[in-house]
């Protein structure tokens, strides 16, 4: 699979400059970071949440977890929960399962981005399949996410 045309069109319309980085097939964000040899805190991961009002995308570093309550408070949505895999697959039918690019706005989905990502000089993100990442500068990522909400929405997982 290649990068979905919806994503490339969205990036091109906004003049976002990025590189495509190929890597071995992976099954999770943590594995993607390892196989692509990128720091997990520089890999933007999408987490799809839903309630009766619809879906929202939370974008956090791959080595962090979304604070669901914080997202709900910031968006004034009290019944948010992780979205069902089949719902995600239907929304992102031009992407491989589990490789949803963290650019919800390209699919018309409200997006909230964790502030930690913007502290990185470089940000990587899934390109819609399990074998390529998009690499862009902090400035390009910031411009790309200018239409999204921002805040502190992640925490380090406890093991």
C-alpha positions as CSV (number, residue, x, y, z in Angstrom):
1,X,0.0,0.0,0.0
2,X,1.1,3.5,-0.6
3,X,0.3,6.8,1.1
4,X,-3.4,7.5,0.8
5,X,-4.2,10.1,-1.9
6,X,-6.4,11.9,0.6
7,X,-3.3,12.5,2.8
8,X,-0.9,13.5,0.0
9,X,-3.5,15.9,-1.3
10,X,-4.0,17.4,2.1
11,X,-0.2,17.8,2.6
12,X,0.3,19.2,-0.9
13,X,-2.5,21.7,-0.5
14,X,-0.9,23.1,2.6
15,X,2.6,23.1,1.1
16,X,4.0,20.7,3.8
17,X,7.4,19.4,3.0
18,X,8.2,15.9,4.2
19,X,10.4,12.9,3.4
20,X,9.2,9.3,3.1
21,X,11.2,6.9,5.2
22,X,10.8,3.2,4.4
23,X,11.1,0.6,7.2
24,X,10.5,-3.1,7.8
25,X,6.8,-4.1,8.3
26,X,5.7,-3.4,11.9
27,X,2.5,-4.0,13.9
28,X,2.6,-1.3,16.6
29,X,3.9,2.2,17.2
30,X,6.6,0.9,19.5
31,X,7.7,-1.6,16.9
32,X,7.6,1.0,14.2
33,X,9.9,3.2,16.2
34,X,12.3,0.3,16.7
35,X,12.3,-1.0,13.1
36,X,12.5,2.6,11.6
37,X,15.3,3.5,14.1
38,X,13.5,6.6,15.3
39,X,13.0,7.8,18.9
40,X,9.5,6.8,20.0
41,X,9.0,10.3,21.5
42,X,9.4,11.7,17.9
43,X,6.8,9.4,16.4
44,X,3.3,10.9,16.4
45,X,0.7,8.2,17.1
46,X,-3.0,8.6,16.5
47,X,-5.6,7.4,19.0
48,X,-9.2,7.4,17.8
49,X,-11.8,8.2,20.4
50,X,-15.5,8.3,20.0
51,X,-18.8,9.1,21.8
52,X,-22.4,9.7,20.6
53,X,-21.3,12.9,18.9
54,X,-18.7,11.1,16.7
55,X,-15.0,10.6,16.5
56,X,-12.0,12.6,17.6
57,X,-8.3,11.9,17.0
58,X,-5.8,12.4,19.8
59,X,-2.2,12.7,18.6
60,X,0.5,11.8,21.1
61,X,4.1,10.6,21.1
62,X,4.3,6.8,20.5
63,X,5.8,6.2,23.9
64,X,2.9,7.8,25.8
65,X,-0.7,7.1,26.6
66,X,-3.6,9.4,26.0
67,X,-5.2,10.9,29.2
68,X,-8.8,10.3,28.2
69,X,-10.3,12.4,30.9
70,X,-8.1,15.4,30.0
71,X,-9.2,15.1,26.3
72,X,-12.8,14.9,27.3
73,X,-12.5,18.0,29.6
74,X,-10.7,20.0,26.9
75,X,-13.3,19.1,24.3
76,X,-16.3,19.2,26.6
77,X,-17.2,15.6,25.7
78,X,-17.9,13.5,28.7
79,X,-18.5,10.0,27.2
80,X,-15.3,9.6,25.2
81,X,-13.9,6.1,24.8
82,X,-11.5,4.3,22.6
83,X,-13.1,3.8,19.2
84,X,-14.0,0.3,17.9
85,X,-11.5,-1.2,15.5
86,X,-14.2,-1.8,12.8
87,X,-15.3,1.9,13.1
88,X,-11.7,3.0,12.7
89,X,-11.3,0.7,9.7
90,X,-14.4,2.1,8.1
91,X,-13.4,5.8,8.6
92,X,-9.8,5.2,7.3
93,X,-10.7,2.6,4.6
94,X,-7.8,3.9,2.5
95,X,-5.3,3.0,5.2
96,X,-4.1,-0.4,6.6
97,X,-5.6,-1.3,9.9
98,X,-3.5,0.1,12.7
99,X,-1.5,2.6,10.5
100,X,-3.8,5.6,10.7
101,X,-1.8,8.8,9.9
102,X,-2.1,11.3,12.8
103,X,-3.7,13.9,10.5
104,X,-7.4,13.5,11.3
105,X,-8.2,16.8,9.7
106,X,-7.5,15.3,6.3
107,X,-10.4,12.9,7.0
108,X,-12.6,15.7,8.5
109,X,-12.0,14.4,12.0
110,X,-11.6,16.8,14.9
111,X,-8.0,16.5,16.1
112,X,-6.2,17.4,19.3
113,X,-2.4,17.3,19.5
114,X,-0.2,16.8,22.5
115,X,2.2,19.7,23.1
116,X,5.2,17.4,23.7
117,X,5.3,16.6,19.9
118,X,6.1,20.2,19.1
119,X,9.1,20.1,21.4
120,X,10.9,17.8,18.9
121,X,13.1,19.1,16.1
122,X,11.8,16.4,13.8
123,X,8.4,14.5,13.9
124,X,7.7,11.2,12.2
125,X,4.2,9.8,11.5
126,X,2.6,6.8,9.9
127,X,1.9,7.2,6.3
128,X,-1.1,4.9,6.1
129,X,0.6,1.6,5.9
130,X,3.0,-0.4,8.1
131,X,6.1,0.2,6.0
132,X,6.6,3.9,5.6
133,X,6.9,7.0,7.8
134,X,6.6,10.6,6.9
135,X,9.4,12.7,8.4
136,X,9.1,16.5,8.8
137,X,10.6,19.4,10.7
138,X,9.0,20.8,13.8
139,X,7.9,23.9,11.7
140,X,6.3,21.8,9.1
141,X,4.5,19.7,11.7
142,X,3.3,22.8,13.5
143,X,2.0,24.3,10.2
144,X,0.3,21.0,9.4
145,X,-1.4,20.9,12.8
146,X,-2.3,24.6,13.0
147,X,-6.0,23.7,12.6
148,X,-6.0,21.3,15.5
149,X,-6.5,21.8,19.2
150,X,-3.3,21.6,21.3
151,X,-2.8,20.7,24.9
152,X,-1.2,18.4,27.5
153,X,-3.1,15.1,26.8
154,X,-0.5,12.4,27.4
155,X,1.3,10.5,30.2
156,X,4.0,8.0,30.4
157,X,2.6,4.5,30.7
158,X,3.0,2.7,34.0
159,X,4.3,-0.8,33.8
